[in-house]
Amino acid sequence: MLAFIGTRVTNAIAEGLNRIVKIVKNRASGFRHLDAFSDMIYLTVGDLDLPGQIPVRFRTL
């Protein structure tokens, strides 16, 4: 509390990311490799437009 009053900095962003990682960890219980888990975190947290990455000629919708 005193640190916030002095600096006006909170750890809200870190806590929010922590929550998202915890949710992904619970969903990722079947992953066998750490790479798959980290990829899922990046896909969940990152601002990716996956449909936008597919070339128009391959889109079905």
Phi and psi restraints in degrees (range 20) as a CNS / XPLOR table:
assign (resid 1 and name C) (resid 2 and name N)
       (resid 2 and name CA) (resid 2 and name C) 1.0 -67.4 20.0 2
assign (resid 2 and name N) (resid 2 and name CA)
       (resid 2 and name C) (resid 3 and name N) 1.0 -34.7 20.0 2
assign (resid 2 and name C) (resid 3 and name N)
       (resid 3 and name CA) (resid 3 and name C) 1.0 -63.9 20.0 2
assign (resid 3 and name N) (resid 3 and name CA)
       (resid 3 and name C) (resid 4 and name N) 1.0 -39.6 20.0 2
assign (resid 3 and name C) (resid 4 and name N)
       (resid 4 and name CA) (resid 4 and name C) 1.0 -65.4 20.0 2
assign (resid 4 and name N) (resid 4 and name CA)
       (resid 4 and name C) (resid 5 and name N) 1.0 -41.8 20.0 2
assign (resid 4 and name C) (resid 5 and name N)
       (resid 5 and name CA) (resid 5 and name C) 1.0 -62.8 20.0 2
assign (resid 5 and name N) (resid 5 and name CA)
       (resid 5 and name C) (resid 6 and name N) 1.0 -38.7 20.0 2
assign (resid 5 and name C) (resid 6 and name N)
       (resid 6 and name CA) (resid 6 and name C) 1.0 -77.7 20.0 2
assign (resid 6 and name N) (resid 6 and name CA)
       (resid 6 and name C) (resid 7 and name N) 1.0 -35.1 20.0 2
assign (resid 6 and name C) (resid 7 and name N)
       (resid 7 and name CA) (resid 7 and name C) 1.0 -114.8 20.0 2
assign (resid 7 and name N) (resid 7 and name CA)
       (resid 7 and name C) (resid 8 and name N) 1.0 -18.0 20.0 2
assign (resid 7 and name C) (resid 8 and name N)
       (resid 8 and name CA) (resid 8 and name C) 1.0 60.8 20.0 2
assign (resid 8 and name N) (resid 8 and name CA)
       (resid 8 and name C) (resid 9 and name N) 1.0 28.5 20.0 2
assign (resid 8 and name C) (resid 9 and name N)
       (resid 9 and name CA) (resid 9 and name C) 1.0 -113.8 20.0 2
assign (resid 9 and name N) (resid 9 and name CA)
       (resid 9 and name C) (resid 10 and name N) 1.0 132.8 20.0 2
assign (resid 9 and name C) (resid 10 and name N)
       (resid 10 and name CA) (resid 10 and name C) 1.0 -118.1 20.0 2
assign (resid 10 and name N) (resid 10 and name CA)
       (resid 10 and name C) (resid 11 and name N) 1.0 170.3 20.0 2
assign (resid 10 and name C) (resid 11 and name N)
       (resid 11 and name CA) (resid 11 and name C) 1.0 -104.7 20.0 2
assign (resid 11 and name N) (resid 11 and name CA)
       (resid 11 and name C) (resid 12 and name N) 1.0 28.3 20.0 2
assign (resid 11 and name C) (resid 12 and name N)
       (resid 12 and name CA) (resid 12 and name C) 1.0 -62.9 20.0 2
assign (resid 12 and name N) (resid 12 and name CA)
       (resid 12 and name C) (resid 13 and name N) 1.0 -39.7 20.0 2
assign (resid 12 and name C) (resid 13 and name N)
       (resid 13 and name CA) (resid 13 and name C) 1.0 -65.1 20.0 2
assign (resid 13 and name N) (resid 13 and name CA)
       (resid 13 and name C) (resid 14 and name N) 1.0 -44.3 20.0 2
assign (resid 13 and name C) (resid 14 and name N)
       (resid 14 and name CA) (resid 14 and name C) 1.0 -63.2 20.0 2
assign (resid 14 and name N) (resid 14 and name CA)
       (resid 14 and name C) (resid 15 and name N) 1.0 -40.3 20.0 2
assign (resid 14 and name C) (resid 15 and name N)
       (resid 15 and name CA) (resid 15 and name C) 1.0 -66.7 20.0 2
assign (resid 15 and name N) (resid 15 and name CA)
       (resid 15 and name C) (resid 16 and name N) 1.0 -37.6 20.0 2
assign (resid 15 and name C) (resid 16 and name N)
       (resid 16 and name CA) (resid 16 and name C) 1.0 -64.4 20.0 2
assign (resid 16 and name N) (resid 16 and name CA)
       (resid 16 and name C) (resid 17 and name N) 1.0 -43.7 20.0 2
assign (resid 16 and name C) (resid 17 and name N)
       (resid 17 and name CA) (resid 17 and name C) 1.0 -65.2 20.0 2
assign (resid 17 and name N) (resid 17 and name CA)
       (resid 17 and name C) (resid 18 and name N) 1.0 -38.3 20.0 2
assign (resid 17 and name C) (resid 18 and name N)
       (resid 18 and name CA) (resid 18 and name C) 1.0 -58.7 20.0 2
assign (resid 18 and name N) (resid 18 and name CA)
       (resid 18 and name C) (resid 19 and name N) 1.0 -42.6 20.0 2
assign (resid 18 and name C) (resid 19 and name N)
       (resid 19 and name CA) (resid 19 and name C) 1.0 -63.2 20.0 2
assign (resid 19 and name N) (resid 19 and name CA)
       (resid 19 and name C) (resid 20 and name N) 1.0 -43.7 20.0 2
assign (resid 19 and name C) (resid 20 and name N)
       (resid 20 and name CA) (resid 20 and name C) 1.0 -64.2 20.0 2
assign (resid 20 and name N) (resid 20 and name CA)
       (resid 20 and name C) (resid 21 and name N) 1.0 -42.5 20.0 2
assign (resid 20 and name C) (resid 21 and name N)
       (resid 21 and name CA) (resid 21 and name C) 1.0 -63.3 20.0 2
assign (resid 21 and name N) (resid 21 and name CA)
       (resid 21 and name C) (resid 22 and name N) 1.0 -38.5 20.0 2
assign (resid 21 and name C) (resid 22 and name N)
       (resid 22 and name CA) (resid 22 and name C) 1.0 -64.2 20.0 2
assign (resid 22 and name N) (resid 22 and name CA)
       (resid 22 and name C) (resid 23 and name N) 1.0 -41.3 20.0 2
assign (resid 22 and name C) (resid 23 and name N)
       (resid 23 and name CA) (resid 23 and name C) 1.0 -63.7 20.0 2
assign (resid 23 and name N) (resid 23 and name CA)
       (resid 23 and name C) (resid 24 and name N) 1.0 -44.7 20.0 2
assign (resid 23 and name C) (resid 24 and name N)
       (resid 24 and name CA) (resid 24 and name C) 1.0 -63.2 20.0 2
assign (resid 24 and name N) (resid 24 and name CA)
       (resid 24 and name C) (resid 25 and name N) 1.0 -39.2 20.0 2
assign (resid 24 and name C) (resid 25 and name N)
       (resid 25 and name CA) (resid 25 and name C) 1.0 -61.8 20.0 2
assign (resid 25 and name N) (resid 25 and name CA)
       (resid 25 and name C) (resid 26 and name N) 1.0 -40.3 20.0 2
assign (resid 25 and name C) (resid 26 and name N)
       (resid 26 and name CA) (resid 26 and name C) 1.0 -67.5 20.0 2
assign (resid 26 and name N) (resid 26 and name CA)
       (resid 26 and name C) (resid 27 and name N) 1.0 -36.7 20.0 2
assign (resid 26 and name C) (resid 27 and name N)
       (resid 27 and name CA) (resid 27 and name C) 1.0 -74.9 20.0 2
assign (resid 27 and name N) (resid 27 and name CA)
       (resid 27 and name C) (resid 28 and name N) 1.0 -25.6 20.0 2
assign (resid 27 and name C) (resid 28 and name N)
       (resid 28 and name CA) (resid 28 and name C) 1.0 -95.2 20.0 2
assign (resid 28 and name N) (resid 28 and name CA)
       (resid 28 and name C) (resid 29 and name N) 1.0 30.0 20.0 2
assign (resid 28 and name C) (resid 29 and name N)
       (resid 29 and name CA) (resid 29 and name C) 1.0 -65.7 20.0 2
assign (resid 29 and name N) (resid 29 and name CA)
       (resid 29 and name C) (resid 30 and name N) 1.0 -20.0 20.0 2
assign (resid 29 and name C) (resid 30 and name N)
       (resid 30 and name CA) (resid 30 and name C) 1.0 -92.3 20.0 2
assign (resid 30 and name N) (resid 30 and name CA)
       (resid 30 and name C) (resid 31 and name N) 1.0 -4.2 20.0 2
assign (resid 30 and name C) (resid 31 and name N)
       (resid 31 and name CA) (resid 31 and name C) 1.0 -71.7 20.0 2
assign (resid 31 and name N) (resid 31 and name CA)
       (resid 31 and name C) (resid 32 and name N) 1.0 137.2 20.0 2
assign (resid 31 and name C) (resid 32 and name N)
       (resid 32 and name CA) (resid 32 and name C) 1.0 -97.3 20.0 2
assign (resid 32 and name N) (resid 32 and name CA)
       (resid 32 and name C) (resid 33 and name N) 1.0 -16.8 20.0 2
assign (resid 32 and name C) (resid 33 and name N)
       (resid 33 and name CA) (resid 33 and name C) 1.0 -125.3 20.0 2
assign (resid 33 and name N) (resid 33 and name CA)
       (resid 33 and name C) (resid 34 and name N) 1.0 147.9 20.0 2
assign (resid 33 and name C) (resid 34 and name N)
       (resid 34 and name CA) (resid 34 and name C) 1.0 -64.7 20.0 2
assign (resid 34 and name N) (resid 34 and name CA)
       (resid 34 and name C) (resid 35 and name N) 1.0 -30.5 20.0 2
assign (resid 34 and name C) (resid 35 and name N)
       (resid 35 and name CA) (resid 35 and name C) 1.0 -61.4 20.0 2
assign (resid 35 and name N) (resid 35 and name CA)
       (resid 35 and name C) (resid 36 and name N) 1.0 -41.2 20.0 2
assign (resid 35 and name C) (resid 36 and name N)
       (resid 36 and name CA) (resid 36 and name C) 1.0 -66.0 20.0 2
assign (resid 36 and name N) (resid 36 and name CA)
       (resid 36 and name C) (resid 37 and name N) 1.0 -38.1 20.0 2
assign (resid 36 and name C) (resid 37 and name N)
       (resid 37 and name CA) (resid 37 and name C) 1.0 -65.1 20.0 2
assign (resid 37 and name N) (resid 37 and name CA)
       (resid 37 and name C) (resid 38 and name N) 1.0 -45.8 20.0 2
assign (resid 37 and name C) (resid 38 and name N)
       (resid 38 and name CA) (resid 38 and name C) 1.0 -67.1 20.0 2
assign (resid 38 and name N) (resid 38 and name CA)
       (resid 38 and name C) (resid 39 and name N) 1.0 -35.7 20.0 2
assign (resid 38 and name C) (resid 39 and name N)
       (resid 39 and name CA) (resid 39 and name C) 1.0 -61.8 20.0 2
assign (resid 39 and name N) (resid 39 and name CA)
       (resid 39 and name C) (resid 40 and name N) 1.0 -40.3 20.0 2
assign (resid 39 and name C) (resid 40 and name N)
       (resid 40 and name CA) (resid 40 and name C) 1.0 -65.9 20.0 2
assign (resid 40 and name N) (resid 40 and name CA)
       (resid 40 and name C) (resid 41 and name N) 1.0 -36.9 20.0 2
assign (resid 40 and name C) (resid 41 and name N)
       (resid 41 and name CA) (resid 41 and name C) 1.0 -63.5 20.0 2
assign (resid 41 and name N) (resid 41 and name CA)
       (resid 41 and name C) (resid 42 and name N) 1.0 -46.1 20.0 2
assign (resid 41 and name C) (resid 42 and name N)
       (resid 42 and name CA) (resid 42 and name C) 1.0 -63.6 20.0 2
assign (resid 42 and name N) (resid 42 and name CA)
       (resid 42 and name C) (resid 43 and name N) 1.0 -38.7 20.0 2
assign (resid 42 and name C) (resid 43 and name N)
       (resid 43 and name CA) (resid 43 and name C) 1.0 -67.5 20.0 2
assign (resid 43 and name N) (resid 43 and name CA)
       (resid 43 and name C) (resid 44 and name N) 1.0 -34.4 20.0 2
assign (resid 43 and name C) (resid 44 and name N)
       (resid 44 and name CA) (resid 44 and name C) 1.0 -77.4 20.0 2
assign (resid 44 and name N) (resid 44 and name CA)
       (resid 44 and name C) (resid 45 and name N) 1.0 -44.7 20.0 2
assign (resid 44 and name C) (resid 45 and name N)
       (resid 45 and name CA) (resid 45 and name C) 1.0 -84.7 20.0 2
assign (resid 45 and name N) (resid 45 and name CA)
       (resid 45 and name C) (resid 46 and name N) 1.0 -35.7 20.0 2
assign (resid 45 and name C) (resid 46 and name N)
       (resid 46 and name CA) (resid 46 and name C) 1.0 -67.8 20.0 2
assign (resid 46 and name N) (resid 46 and name CA)
       (resid 46 and name C) (resid 47 and name N) 1.0 157.9 20.0 2
assign (resid 46 and name C) (resid 47 and name N)
       (resid 47 and name CA) (resid 47 and name C) 1.0 -97.7 20.0 2
assign (resid 47 and name N) (resid 47 and name CA)
       (resid 47 and name C) (resid 48 and name N) 1.0 69.6 20.0 2
assign (resid 47 and name C) (resid 48 and name N)
       (resid 48 and name CA) (resid 48 and name C) 1.0 -98.3 20.0 2
assign (resid 48 and name N) (resid 48 and name CA)
       (resid 48 and name C) (resid 49 and name N) 1.0 140.6 20.0 2
assign (resid 48 and name C) (resid 49 and name N)
       (resid 49 and name CA) (resid 49 and name C) 1.0 -108.4 20.0 2
assign (resid 49 and name N) (resid 49 and name CA)
       (resid 49 and name C) (resid 50 and name N) 1.0 83.1 20.0 2
assign (resid 49 and name C) (resid 50 and name N)
       (resid 50 and name CA) (resid 50 and name C) 1.0 -61.6 20.0 2
assign (resid 50 and name N) (resid 50 and name CA)
       (resid 50 and name C) (resid 51 and name N) 1.0 -42.9 20.0 2
assign (resid 50 and name C) (resid 51 and name N)
       (resid 51 and name CA) (resid 51 and name C) 1.0 -61.4 20.0 2
assign (resid 51 and name N) (resid 51 and name CA)
       (resid 51 and name C) (resid 52 and name N) 1.0 -30.7 20.0 2
assign (resid 51 and name C) (resid 52 and name N)
       (resid 52 and name CA) (resid 52 and name C) 1.0 -70.5 20.0 2
assign (resid 52 and name N) (resid 52 and name CA)
       (resid 52 and name C) (resid 53 and name N) 1.0 -17.3 20.0 2
assign (resid 52 and name C) (resid 53 and name N)
       (resid 53 and name CA) (resid 53 and name C) 1.0 -85.5 20.0 2
assign (resid 53 and name N) (resid 53 and name CA)
       (resid 53 and name C) (resid 54 and name N) 1.0 -13.2 20.0 2
assign (resid 53 and name C) (resid 54 and name N)
       (resid 54 and name CA) (resid 54 and name C) 1.0 -86.6 20.0 2
assign (resid 54 and name N) (resid 54 and name CA)
       (resid 54 and name C) (resid 55 and name N) 1.0 127.5 20.0 2
assign (resid 54 and name C) (resid 55 and name N)
       (resid 55 and name CA) (resid 55 and name C) 1.0 -57.6 20.0 2
assign (resid 55 and name N) (resid 55 and name CA)
       (resid 55 and name C) (resid 56 and name N) 1.0 146.7 20.0 2
assign (resid 55 and name C) (resid 56 and name N)
       (resid 56 and name CA) (resid 56 and name C) 1.0 -57.4 20.0 2
assign (resid 56 and name N) (resid 56 and name CA)
       (resid 56 and name C) (resid 57 and name N) 1.0 -37.4 20.0 2
assign (resid 56 and name C) (resid 57 and name N)
       (resid 57 and name CA) (resid 57 and name C) 1.0 -67.7 20.0 2
assign (resid 57 and name N) (resid 57 and name CA)
       (resid 57 and name C) (resid 58 and name N) 1.0 -17.3 20.0 2
assign (resid 57 and name C) (resid 58 and name N)
       (resid 58 and name CA) (resid 58 and name C) 1.0 -100.4 20.0 2
assign (resid 58 and name N) (resid 58 and name CA)
       (resid 58 and name C) (resid 59 and name N) 1.0 -5.0 20.0 2
assign (resid 58 and name C) (resid 59 and name N)
       (resid 59 and name CA) (resid 59 and name C) 1.0 -76.4 20.0 2
assign (resid 59 and name N) (resid 59 and name CA)
       (resid 59 and name C) (resid 60 and name N) 1.0 141.8 20.0 2
assign (resid 59 and name C) (resid 60 and name N)
       (resid 60 and name CA) (resid 60 and name C) 1.0 -106.5 20.0 2
assign (resid 60 and name N) (resid 60 and name CA)
       (resid 60 and name C) (resid 61 and name N) 1.0 -18.7 20.0 2
